[in-house]
Structures are given as C-alpha cells and as structure tokens.
C-alpha cells in the first residue's frame, strides 16, 4: 500500500517561521512539519486498515511510511461460529469528540501532568484535548468543534477504536434551533 504525503511547507521565505510567538530555525521547522505530516499519514493509514499491521516503519530522511501485515494463518481463516450475546449499548446523548485512530488514550501529556481538558471545560475547534498512542506515535486528539466537555467517556490508558466517542459535549442553544 502506498500513501502519498503532501510536500512539507518551507518557512516564511526568511528562513524561519513563527511558532507560539517565537522564531524557529528553518531546518527545525521543516523537520517538525515533516514529522507532523508523517504522523497524520500513519494515523490515517492505521484508521483505514481493516486489521492492525504487524509492522510500521517511518523514515524522515526522504520521507517514507511503510506498513506490513502478516499472512493469516490457517486457524485464522477457518470459519468459527462465535457465541454472540446481544448487549444494548447506549450511544452518548449529544455531540461527541471521537477517536481518529486505534490506540491507547491518554488525557495528559505525561504521567502526573494535568489533563488537557476536564469536565466543564470549554474547548474550541482545533484545541488539543488528549493524545492517542498508536504504534509508538503520540498523536494529538484535537476538537473538531467547540463546546463544553460534559463527560469524559474513556479512562486514561484505555484502548480505543477508530470512531469511538472520547468526550461528550454540551449541546449549544443555537444547535437546538438547527
């Protein structure tokens, strides 16, 4: 499987670009941009994969992302009739912020650090609200929409699936009129 990566953005024409109000050397900004693009591409590939890959190789010099899968074993191919017990799972009421990939969910940047967001916090589109670790990559979880965090739906350090709700947001009054 080949996944094309977008060309990295190269500074502001003066060798540097602004990052959080400070100047950053062009070579550092290019490496960080490439790393961000590689992270997003790897997360996208993982999210689209029907099963987790057995290997994921990421190179930054001459950017490359390679994924590999092991061939299914005969036992995995043999049809097995699973015993399924229906369980009613209530979907969270209201809008949610969902996982963009499969991985391990973390509410803070490191053990012991305060969480990115807590119940009652207001968030805006693009604001980082958590981290998902996927194949040793720490991928930021950013809010797709603004709102107030009403409930954290996943425990710190728990595994999550693609599309799984992570946070429930309050429904804004103007959303009810729509």
C-alpha positions in Angstrom: 0.0 0.0 0.0 1.4 3.4 -1.0 0.3 6.6 0.6 1.4 9.9 -0.9 2.5 12.5 1.6 1.9 16.2 0.9 5.0 18.3 0.3 6.3 20.0 3.5 5.8 23.7 3.9 9.2 25.5 4.0 9.3 28.5 6.3 8.1 32.0 5.6 10.7 32.8 3.0 13.1 34.3 5.6 14.5 31.0 6.9 12.2 31.0 9.9 8.5 30.8 10.9 6.5 31.8 13.9 5.7 29.0 16.4 3.8 30.2 19.6 5.2 33.7 19.2 8.9 32.8 18.8 11.2 32.4 15.8 12.2 28.8 14.8 15.1 27.9 12.6 14.0 26.8 9.1 15.7 23.4 9.3 13.9 22.6 12.6 10.5 23.9 11.2 10.9 21.7 8.1 11.7 18.6 10.2 8.8 19.3 12.6 6.4 19.8 9.6 7.6 16.5 8.0 7.1 14.7 11.3 3.6 16.1 11.7 2.7 15.0 8.1 4.2 11.6 8.7 2.2 11.3 12.0 -1.0 12.2 10.3 -0.3 9.9 7.4 0.5 7.0 9.7 -2.7 7.7 11.7 -4.7 7.8 8.5 -3.3 4.5 7.4 -3.9 2.9 10.7 -7.5 4.2 10.8 -8.2 2.8 7.3 -6.6 -0.6 7.9 -9.1 -3.4 8.4 -6.7 -5.0 10.9 -3.6 -3.8 12.8 -0.4 -4.1 10.8 2.4 -6.3 12.1 5.0 -3.7 11.3 5.0 0.1 10.8 8.2 1.7 9.5 8.6 5.5 9.5 11.6 7.3 8.0 12.0 11.1 8.0 15.0 11.4 5.6 13.5 11.1 2.2 10.1 10.6 3.9 8.7 7.1 3.8 5.8 5.3 5.7 5.7 1.5 5.2 3.1 -0.8 6.8 3.2 -4.6 6.7 0.8 -7.4 7.5 1.4 -11.0 8.3 -0.4 -13.5 6.2 -3.4 -15.0 8.0 -2.8 -18.4 9.5 -5.0 -21.4 8.6 -6.6 -21.2 12.1 -7.5 -17.6 11.4 -9.1 -18.4 8.1 -11.2 -21.3 9.3 -14.8 -20.1 9.9 -15.7 -20.2 13.6 -19.3 -19.5 14.8 -18.9 -17.2 17.7 -21.3 -17.1 20.5 -22.9 -13.7 20.4 -24.9 -12.3 23.2 -26.7 -9.0 22.3 -25.9 -6.2 24.6 -27.7 -2.8 24.4 -25.1 -0.1 24.3 -26.5 3.4 24.7 -24.9 6.0 22.5 -23.8 9.2 24.3 -26.5 11.9 24.0 -25.3 15.0 22.2 -22.3 15.6 20.1 -19.0 13.8 20.8 -15.3 14.1 20.1 -14.3 10.8 18.5 -11.0 8.9 18.1 -9.4 9.3 14.7 -7.4 6.1 15.1 -7.0 2.9 17.1 -4.6 3.1 20.0 -4.2 3.9 23.7 -6.0 7.0 25.0 -4.2 9.5 27.3 -5.8 12.5 28.9 -2.4 14.3 29.7 0.9 14.8 28.0 2.8 12.7 30.7 2.0 10.7 33.8 1.2 13.1 36.7 0.6 16.1 34.4 -2.8 17.7 34.5 -5.3 16.6 31.8 -5.6 18.6 28.6 -9.3 19.1 29.4 -11.7 18.2 32.2 -15.5 18.1 32.6 -16.8 21.6 32.5 -14.0 23.0 30.3 -14.9 24.9 27.2 -13.0 23.8 24.0 -12.6 25.3 20.6 -12.1 23.7 17.2 -8.5 22.6 16.8 -7.8 22.6 20.5 -5.8 19.6 21.7 -8.0 17.6 24.2 -6.0 14.3 24.5 -3.3 12.0 23.0 -3.7 8.6 21.3 -0.6 6.4 21.2 -0.6 4.3 18.1 2.4 2.2 17.1 4.7 4.3 19.4 3.5 7.5 17.8 1.9 10.1 20.1 -1.0 11.5 18.0 -2.8 14.6 19.3 -6.6 14.5 19.5 -8.0 17.8 18.5 -11.6 19.0 18.9 -13.4 19.1 15.6 -16.0 21.5 17.1 -16.3 23.8 20.0 -18.4 23.2 23.1 -18.3 22.4 26.8 -16.9 19.0 27.9 -19.8 17.3 29.7 -18.3 13.8 30.2 -15.1 12.0 29.6 -16.2 8.7 28.1 -12.8 6.8 28.2 -10.4 6.1 31.0 -6.8 7.2 30.9 -4.6 4.5 29.4 -7.6 2.5 27.9 -7.5 1.2 24.4 -9.8 2.9 21.8 -11.1 2.1 18.4 -11.5 4.3 15.3 -14.6 6.5 15.6 -15.1 5.7 19.3 -16.5 8.6 21.3 -14.0 10.0 23.7 -15.8 13.1 25.1 -19.4 14.2 25.2 -20.1 17.9 24.6 -23.0 20.0 25.7 -25.5 20.9 23.0 -25.3 24.6 22.4 -28.6 26.5 22.4 -28.0 27.6 18.8 -27.5 23.9 17.8 -31.0 23.1 19.0 -32.6 25.6 16.6 -30.9 24.0 13.6 
